[in-house]
Amino acid sequence: MHWPWNNRKISWEVLEEIYRAKKARVIGVGNFNIEQLEQLKQDAKELPVANQIEFHPGLNQTELRAYHQKNNIVTIGWGTMKYHDSLPETCEQIAREYNKTIQQLFLQWAYQHQSLIIPKSMHKTRIIENSAIDDFKISDEHMKWIDSLPQSRKGPDPNNFYFGN
Ligand SMILES: NC(=O)c1ccc[n+]([C@@H]2O[C@H](COP(=O)([O-])OP(=O)(O)OC[C@H]3O[C@@H](n4cnc5c(N)ncnc54)[C@H](OP(=O)(O)O)[C@@H]3O)[C@@H](O)[C@H]2O)c1
């Protein structure tokens, strides 16, 4: 379920039906916050396997990811490579220290936070670049520094996002 919009209880019941009929291997949600996941849990027979959320160094979602972990929900990030323009130049410098691009640094940062990413690019060279991240590890010190960056949502807020339907 892409967004926690109205009628989500009924939408989830339909997804559960699809799952029970073995027409989907797993079912999950996107952009749910903790409160919305708690509401879903109250009525759900199946819990979401994953929640795809805005997730990048400028919005590290610490609390929501901890909730996911406690409830066996996989964190999938979106926007992980997109929003680096508003972050300090030091991010680029750190990436250079590892001989990587800032996109690779942020993807690796997400993986080191046990989160899945579905990197998107229209360019073959970038797709190859984005897959070349398993040959380095970000140090604890750098992880802590990245995690301390100013936080703000860049995409819509799940609490008051009107999806237009
Ligand atoms: N659940 C949701 O609400 C939600 C919301 C948004 C996105 N998504 C999904 O999340 C996945 C990720 O998409 P995303 O939109 O969040 O963006 P993303 O993967 O974080 O970043 C994609 C953007 O970064 C550029 N890019 C990719 N690799 C690059 C590289 N190596 N160097 C420089 N630029 C690079 C791409 O441009 P080029 O294509 O020009 O390379 C594109 O503009 C997609 O599957 C998308 O459908 C889900």
The ligand as a Gaussian input file, in Angstrom:
#p B3LYP/6-31G(d) Opt

LIG

0 1
 N        6.983000       4.527000      -1.635000
 C        7.119000       5.768000      -2.074000
 O        6.354000       6.661000      -1.718000
 C        8.227000       6.125000      -3.017000
 C        8.516000       7.466000      -3.252000
 C        9.565000       7.793000      -4.136000
 C       10.248000       6.776000      -4.760000
 N        9.922000       5.484000      -4.521000
 C       10.694000       4.398000      -5.153000
 O       11.974000       4.366000      -4.542000
 C       12.948000       3.943000      -5.473000
 C       14.080000       4.967000      -5.502000
 O       13.693000       6.130000      -6.192000
 P       13.856000       7.582000      -5.663000
 O       13.032000       8.450000      -6.520000
 O       13.616000       7.567000      -4.224000
 O       15.270000       8.069000      -5.908000
 P       16.758000       7.620000      -5.575000
 O       16.975000       6.216000      -6.013000
 O       17.178000       8.030000      -4.214000
 O       17.453000       8.642000      -6.563000
 C       17.086000       8.709000      -7.902000
 C       17.650000      10.007000      -8.463000
 O       19.057000      10.047000      -8.296000
 C       19.700000      10.100000      -9.570000
 N       20.823000       9.160000      -9.488000
 C       20.759000       7.806000      -9.361000
 N       21.991000       7.285000      -9.297000
 C       22.863000       8.321000      -9.396000
 C       24.270000       8.423000      -9.389000
 N       25.040000       7.346000      -9.266000
 N       24.834000       9.658000      -9.529000
 C       24.070000      10.759000      -9.625000
 N       22.719000      10.729000      -9.636000
 C       22.122000       9.520000      -9.520000
 C       18.663000       9.696000     -10.581000
 O       18.867000      10.402000     -11.776000
 P       19.091000       9.643000     -13.175000
 O       17.924000       8.725000     -13.372000
 O       19.131000      10.756000     -14.145000
 O       20.383000       8.887000     -13.047000
 C       17.358000      10.144000      -9.913000
 O       17.151000      11.535000     -10.162000
 C       12.243000       3.797000      -6.817000
 O       11.958000       2.430000      -7.023000
 C       10.957000       4.593000      -6.627000
 O        9.890000       4.100000      -7.407000
 C        8.938000       5.136000      -3.659000

